[in-house]
Amino acid sequence: MSFIVAIDGPAGAGKGTVTEEISKRIGLINIGSGSAYRAVALKTIKENIKLEETEKIIKLLDDIQIDFGMKDNKDIIYLDGEEVTERIREKDVSDIVSQVSSIKEVRFKLNDIFRKCAQGKNIIMEGRDIGSYVFPNADVKIYLDATVEERARRRFKQNKEKGIEMTYEEIIENIKMRDKNDKEKEIGALVQAEDAIYIDSTGMTIKDEIEEIVKIIEEKFLQNKK
């Protein structure tokens, strides 16, 4: 028996931060779908493969190794044995991750991995289509949203803290492009599941977001135990 929490929403809505904190707080295993797709994008870059070389990108998944772990109480990700937690957030990866993740075969192979990881476990996952496609029967579905300006402001602040040089204007354009691409994907497009709870986090603190979502999760978990 497993308990699955799916948190979806557009780029920069705070899904990653919220999911990471909630997983620590209530002991859910955090499976980072977005990070996994970024790892595939990074390997595409490392192998000097062009976006139009779809077959080569698909073939990468035949022997790719993606692992998740915890270090200093923070979620980390490994690509082929190398920690790439910060590297996958850099601009060159952000510029191509949406296109790479839109390749059907890439999504199918990674989704199979995610579903196997969830068997018999209590997990939390964030992404673009977790509640609508990867885990349509998730126990809790949240759609976390915010205005484009709010999301760009948050991403700009995060980048400055990590030493990543991108202007606010560049980030807004990147987010708008990501939103359009994600919503128009043939498979696994960004969409709010019909039974998802919508949360507009514009103006909310991370603490407020976490408290609201934890309350929803705990209520549902208790209902399932009855």
C-alpha positions in Angstrom: 0.0 0.0 0.0 1.4 3.4 -1.0 0.4 7.0 -0.4 1.2 9.4 -3.2 1.2 13.2 -3.2 1.5 14.9 -6.6 2.3 18.6 -6.9 2.1 20.2 -10.3 2.4 23.7 -11.7 4.4 25.9 -14.0 8.1 26.8 -13.9 9.1 28.9 -10.9 5.9 28.3 -8.9 8.0 27.0 -6.0 7.1 23.3 -6.4 10.7 22.1 -5.8 11.2 24.1 -2.6 7.8 23.2 -1.2 8.2 19.5 -2.0 11.6 19.3 -0.5 10.6 20.8 2.8 7.4 18.8 3.0 9.3 15.5 2.4 11.6 16.3 5.3 8.8 17.4 7.6 6.4 14.5 7.2 8.7 11.7 6.0 7.6 11.3 2.4 10.2 10.1 -0.1 10.9 12.9 -2.6 11.2 11.7 -6.2 12.4 14.7 -8.3 10.9 14.3 -11.7 11.9 17.7 -12.9 15.5 17.1 -11.7 15.5 13.8 -13.6 14.5 15.5 -16.9 17.2 18.1 -16.2 19.7 15.3 -15.7 18.8 13.9 -19.2 19.2 17.4 -20.6 22.6 17.8 -19.0 23.7 14.4 -20.4 22.6 15.6 -23.8 24.8 18.6 -23.4 27.7 16.6 -22.2 27.5 14.2 -25.2 27.3 17.2 -27.6 24.0 16.0 -29.0 21.8 18.5 -30.8 18.1 18.8 -30.0 17.1 17.7 -33.5 19.0 14.4 -33.0 16.1 12.8 -31.2 17.2 9.2 -31.7 20.5 9.9 -30.0 18.8 11.6 -27.0 16.5 8.5 -26.7 19.4 6.2 -26.8 21.0 8.0 -23.9 18.4 6.5 -21.6 19.6 2.9 -22.4 22.4 3.3 -19.9 21.8 6.5 -18.0 22.0 6.3 -14.2 19.9 8.8 -12.2 19.9 8.5 -8.5 18.5 10.6 -5.6 19.9 11.0 -2.1 20.2 13.3 0.9 23.2 15.4 1.9 23.3 17.8 4.8 19.5 17.5 5.0 19.1 18.5 1.4 17.9 16.5 -1.6 20.6 15.8 -4.1 20.7 14.1 -7.5 23.4 12.1 -9.2 24.0 11.6 -12.9 26.1 8.6 -13.8 27.7 8.7 -10.3 28.4 12.5 -10.3 26.5 14.9 -8.1 24.8 17.5 -10.4 22.3 19.1 -8.0 23.4 22.7 -8.8 24.7 22.1 -12.3 21.3 21.0 -13.7 19.9 24.5 -12.6 22.2 26.4 -14.9 21.1 28.4 -17.9 22.2 26.0 -20.7 20.2 23.2 -19.1 17.2 25.4 -18.5 17.2 26.4 -22.1 16.7 22.8 -23.4 15.0 20.8 -20.7 11.5 21.5 -21.9 12.3 20.3 -25.4 14.1 17.2 -24.1 11.3 16.3 -21.8 8.7 16.6 -24.6 10.3 13.6 -26.4 7.7 10.8 -25.9 10.2 8.0 -25.5 12.2 10.0 -22.8 9.0 10.6 -20.8 7.9 7.0 -21.1 11.2 5.5 -19.9 11.5 7.9 -17.0 7.9 7.5 -16.0 8.3 3.8 -15.7 11.2 4.4 -13.3 9.1 6.8 -11.2 6.2 4.3 -11.0 8.5 1.5 -9.9 10.0 3.7 -7.2 6.6 4.5 -5.8 5.5 0.9 -5.3 4.7 0.2 -1.6 6.1 3.6 -0.5 4.8 7.0 0.7 6.1 9.5 -1.8 5.8 13.1 -2.9 6.6 14.2 -6.5 6.5 17.5 -8.2 6.5 18.3 -11.9 4.2 19.4 -14.7 2.0 16.3 -15.2 2.4 14.2 -12.1 -1.3 14.3 -11.1 -2.7 14.3 -14.6 -0.4 11.7 -16.2 2.3 10.0 -14.2 0.1 9.3 -11.1 -3.5 9.9 -12.1 -4.7 8.0 -9.0 -2.5 10.0 -6.6 -4.1 10.4 -3.1 -3.4 14.1 -3.0 -3.1 16.4 -6.1 -2.0 20.0 -5.8 -1.7 22.6 -8.6 0.7 25.3 -7.3 0.6 28.5 -9.4 1.8 32.1 -9.3 1.9 35.0 -11.7 4.8 35.2 -14.3 6.2 38.2 -12.5 6.2 36.5 -9.1 7.8 33.4 -10.5 10.5 35.4 -12.3 11.3 37.3 -9.1 11.7 34.1 -7.1 13.9 32.5 -9.8 16.0 35.7 -10.0 16.6 35.7 -6.3 17.5 32.0 -6.3 20.0 32.5 -9.1 21.7 35.4 -7.4 22.1 33.2 -4.3 23.7 30.5 -6.4 25.9 32.8 -8.4 24.0 32.1 -11.6 24.1 35.2 -13.9 20.7 35.8 -15.6 18.9 39.1 -15.9 15.3 39.5 -14.6 14.2 40.1 -18.2 15.9 36.9 -19.4 14.2 34.9 -16.7 10.7 36.3 -17.6 11.2 35.4 -21.3 12.6 31.9 -20.3 9.5 31.3 -18.1 7.1 32.5 -20.8 8.8 30.2 -23.4 8.7 27.3 -20.9 5.0 27.8 -20.1 4.1 27.9 -23.8 6.1 24.8 -24.6 4.9 22.9 -21.6 1.2 23.6 -22.3 1.5 22.5 -25.9 3.3 19.2 -25.4 1.7 16.3 -27.2 2.3 14.0 -24.2 2.2 15.0 -20.6 1.3 18.7 -21.2 1.1 21.1 -18.3 -2.5 21.0 -17.1 -4.4 21.1 -13.9 -6.0 17.7 -13.1 -9.7 17.9 -12.6 -9.5 16.8 -9.0 -6.4 18.8 -8.1 -6.6 21.5 -5.4 -5.6 24.9 -6.9 -3.3 27.1 -4.8 -2.2 30.6 -6.0 1.0 31.3 -4.1 1.4 34.8 -5.4 2.3 36.9 -2.3 2.5 33.8 -0.1 5.7 32.9 1.8 7.2 29.5 1.4 6.2 28.8 5.0 2.5 29.7 4.3 2.5 27.4 1.2 4.0 24.5 3.2 1.5 24.9 6.1 -1.5 24.9 3.7 -0.3 21.8 1.7 0.8 19.8 4.8 -2.7 20.4 6.3 -4.3 19.0 3.1 -2.0 16.0 3.0 -2.5 15.1 6.7 -6.3 15.3 6.4 -6.2 13.0 3.4 -3.8 10.6 5.1 -6.0 10.3 8.1 -9.0 9.7 5.9 -7.3 6.8 4.2 -6.4 5.2 7.5 -10.0 5.0 8.6 
